[in-house]
């Protein structure tokens, strides 16, 4: 089974549209087809960005909170006990990479693979939602 970290942009994409692979992946969280891992700091980023971009998602505060609560409960919690910073240009991306390394995740699912250049040296693959979905298709 794949153990993944969702980059925040995938969650926002899923909130904005129910047509893309991001939405399909978020909809599959908790089904057992893959495992999502979440830390407190990553959850707080999901929460902050989701609420900041709420108007663009056309979702109410309650809808966003329900989705975030579901993701929180359906994901495996993990603490990060070490920091690799700075490794990537964006500290928010470093936070995602640190969780992936700490949790031995196989993939970071992101729309911005270029932001995670070098994560392969930690044994983590950055992959787009579309390419990750292709990995799941034989399982689905």
C-alpha positions in Angstrom: 0.0 0.0 0.0 1.2 3.5 -0.7 1.8 5.9 2.2 1.4 9.4 1.0 1.4 13.1 2.0 -0.9 15.4 0.2 0.5 18.8 -0.6 -1.8 21.6 0.3 -2.4 22.6 -3.4 -4.0 19.1 -4.0 -6.5 19.7 -1.2 -7.3 23.2 -2.5 -7.7 21.8 -6.0 -10.1 19.1 -4.7 -12.1 21.8 -2.8 -12.4 23.9 -5.9 -13.6 21.2 -8.3 -15.0 17.7 -8.2 -13.8 16.9 -11.7 -10.1 16.3 -11.3 -7.8 13.7 -10.0 -7.2 15.8 -6.8 -10.9 15.4 -5.9 -10.8 11.7 -6.7 -7.8 11.2 -4.5 -9.3 13.2 -1.6 -12.5 11.2 -2.0 -10.5 8.0 -1.6 -8.9 9.0 1.7 -9.8 6.4 4.3 -10.9 3.7 1.9 -7.8 1.6 2.4 -6.5 2.0 -1.1 -3.7 4.2 0.2 -2.7 5.7 3.5 -2.5 9.4 4.1 -0.2 10.7 6.9 -0.8 14.0 8.7 1.1 16.0 11.2 -0.3 18.8 13.3 1.7 21.5 11.4 0.5 20.2 8.0 -3.1 20.0 9.3 -2.8 23.7 10.4 -1.5 24.6 7.0 -4.5 22.8 5.3 -6.8 24.7 7.7 -5.2 28.1 7.2 -5.1 27.9 3.4 -8.5 26.4 3.0 -10.1 29.1 5.0 -8.1 31.9 3.3 -9.1 30.6 -0.1 -12.7 29.7 1.0 -14.4 32.0 -1.5 -12.5 30.5 -4.4 -13.6 27.0 -3.3 -17.3 28.0 -3.1 -17.5 26.2 0.2 -18.9 27.3 3.5 -16.8 27.4 6.7 -18.8 24.4 8.0 -18.2 22.4 4.8 -14.4 23.1 5.0 -14.3 22.2 8.6 -16.2 18.9 8.0 -13.8 18.0 5.2 -10.7 18.9 7.3 -12.1 16.9 10.2 -12.7 13.9 8.0 -9.1 14.1 6.6 -7.8 14.4 10.1 -9.7 11.4 11.4 -9.0 9.2 8.3 -5.3 10.0 8.2 -2.5 8.4 10.2 -1.1 11.0 12.7 2.6 11.4 12.8 5.0 13.6 14.7 8.1 15.1 13.1 11.1 14.9 15.6 13.7 16.4 13.3 14.0 19.2 10.8 15.8 19.1 7.5 15.4 22.9 6.9 16.3 24.5 4.8 16.3 21.9 2.0 13.7 23.3 -0.4 13.1 26.9 -1.4 9.8 27.1 0.4 9.6 26.4 4.1 6.0 25.1 3.7 7.3 22.5 1.3 10.1 21.6 3.7 7.3 20.9 6.3 5.7 18.5 3.8 9.0 16.8 3.0 9.9 16.5 6.7 6.6 14.7 7.4 7.2 12.4 4.4 10.6 11.4 5.6 9.6 11.0 9.2 6.6 8.9 8.3 8.5 6.8 5.6 6.0 8.0 3.0 6.5 6.7 -0.5 5.0 9.8 -2.3 4.2 13.4 -1.9 1.2 14.1 -4.1 1.5 17.7 -5.5 0.8 19.8 -8.5 4.2 21.4 -8.3 6.8 18.6 -8.6 9.5 21.1 -9.4 9.1 22.5 -5.8 10.2 19.1 -4.4 13.4 18.7 -6.5 15.8 16.5 -4.5 13.3 14.7 -2.4 14.3 11.5 -4.1 17.5 11.6 -2.0 15.3 10.9 1.0 13.5 8.0 -0.7 10.3 10.0 -1.4 8.8 10.5 -4.9 7.0 13.7 -5.8 4.1 12.9 -8.1 1.2 14.7 -9.6 -2.4 13.7 -8.7 -2.9 12.3 -12.3 0.2 10.1 -12.1 -0.6 8.9 -8.6 -4.1 8.0 -9.8 -2.5 5.9 -12.6 -0.5 4.0 -9.9 -3.8 3.3 -8.1 -5.8 2.2 -11.2 -4.7 -1.4 -11.0 -5.9 -1.4 -7.4 -9.1 0.4 -8.2 
